[in-house]
Amino acid sequence: MEKLNAIITGVGGFVPEYVLNNEELSRMVDTNDEWIMSRVGIKERRILNEEGLGTSYMARKAVKQLLAKTDTDPLSVEAVIVATTTPDYHFPSTSSILIGKLGMTNAFAFDLQAACSGFMFAMDQAASMIQSGRYKKIVVCGAEKMSSMVDYTDRSTCPLFGDGAAAVLVEPTTDDLGWKDSILRTDGKGLPFLCMKAGGSAFPPSYYTVDHRMHYVHQEGRTVFKYAVTNMSELSATIAERNGLTKDNLAYVLPHQANIRIIEAVANRLELPMEKVLVNIQRYGNTSGASIPLALWDFERQLKKGDNLILTAFGAGFTYGAAYLKWAYDAK
Ligand code: UT7
């Protein structure tokens, strides 16, 4: 049997309409555009501010667009993986809600929680399923309503995050394209530095946890920054080296969008000019599991069949990874 590989055959995305810019933020907390732009690189972020709507709403919009763009019958989808840290509910899964809303009822679905590395981990899973020959159509979606766990009185975290969702269709090919290599890691060092302190089974919600503001993102930014730079840079360099990717034959690097200075450090390590780095952090902020697919969605038209891409992410846990993806199509 010919060797199967997994290719992305389409991208759909969605960001909410409401734009929270740095000017508005600087009226909410003691911050300013100059600090946020120079230290992080974010100008604005999208916020899903309609009551009662959660992550699955944005995932649904993104996947609906994906199915339309790729002319895919919902009943032909065999599996759906939603990478999210902000599910609608503890249970049932956000992916099960998505399946129900879009009628993908021949598929099985599950959520994958690997924080900002979630989409990469989910892609790797989907690629293995396709490579096994058992599945032919898998939807992988990264979707986050980060605003649901951001403390808008904390200036050290509230400028960083935004909401959004994007999804890809993963299918088989026998061509030399697709998900060619990956290195994924989880080191278990991250809990003290990046977490939501309560709301899970260790500290279920109580008056105490609410009074002590324990249901928000807690981050020790400087420590996370150092781990992110080191691990994203090293894994990206290893993926590049072992696949013979250099600044000449690499089309783009697509890093998780958490901080422009982290992104520049990764580019530096790979000796890549910033023109070869896909960056949209200024418009959306850090959308965690949605950030890599949202960038694929934003830059889809720029990508050409056969382009060599390196994807790299870092998130809570700590989770991190780098992957080599050979892009499979020219956008219509
Ligand atoms: O996606 C998951 C992984 N997450 C990440 O990769 C995020 C990694 N961390 C970071 O990106 C950065 O550490 C942050 C953007 C979170 C913070 O940037 P920083 O350069 O590390 O700032 P800092 O926390 O060291 O703070 C520097 C100064 C402090 O003032 P002093 O102590 O030097 O007087 C802060 O109080 O900046 C101050 N500061 C602010 N000033 C204006 C912190 N937040 C703000 C703010 N506006 N919003």
Residues whose N, C-alpha, C, O or C-beta is under 5 A from the ligand:
A	BS01	UT7	D30 T31 N32 W35 R39 V40 C116 R155 S156 P159 G221 R222 V224 F225 A228 A258 N259 N286 F314 G315 A316
